[in-house]
Amino acid sequence: MANPKRKWSKARTARARSNWKLSVPGLVECPQCHTKKMPHKVCKTCGYYNGKVVVQSEEQD
């Protein structure tokens, strides 16, 4: 099994760890109720997806 020849420096370790950050999800506006939602997902507020009712909510009754 291969082993590293030298120890990684602290700066190199920190540079490698710097890419482990969270990114903000890309939110889009729902065309029906204008709330923020994830793209290509059913809106949790109104239940619409692609202009059609997919999930019935209490708000629509």
N, C-alpha and C positions, 0 to 999 in steps of 0.2 A: 504494500500500500504506500502511496506517495506521501511524503511529509514535506512541510515547508522548510526551505534552507535557512531563512532568516525570520526574525520577529518583525511583525508589522509595526511601524511607528505609531505613536498616539495620534499624530496629525492624519495619517492615512486611515486609521481606524475611524476617526471622527468624520472624515470626508466620506467614507463608505456608509456611515450611519446617517449622514445628512439627507439621504434620499428616502429615508423611512418616515415620511411625513404624510399626514392625511390631506386629501384634497377636497375642496368644496364640491358637492355634487352639482351637476348641471341641471338646474330647475327651469321649467318652462311654464308659461301661463296657460291655464285651462281655457279653451275657447268658450265654454258654456258659463262657468261661474267665476272665471278670472282669478282663481287662486293658484298658487304655485304648486306644481306637481312634478314628479319624475317623468322624463320623456318615455314614450311607448308604454305607459302604464295607465290603468284605469284611475280616474280622479277619485280620491277618497271622499271628497265632499259631495259631488253631484252624481257620481257613478257612471259618467259618460266616458266613452273611448271611441275615437274616430267618428264623432258625430252621432253615435248610437248609444242608447241606454243599455249598459251591460249589467250593472248591479243596481237593484232597487234600493233606495235609501228612504228613511223616514221623511226626509224633506220633500220628496216627490209625491208622497201619498196624498 
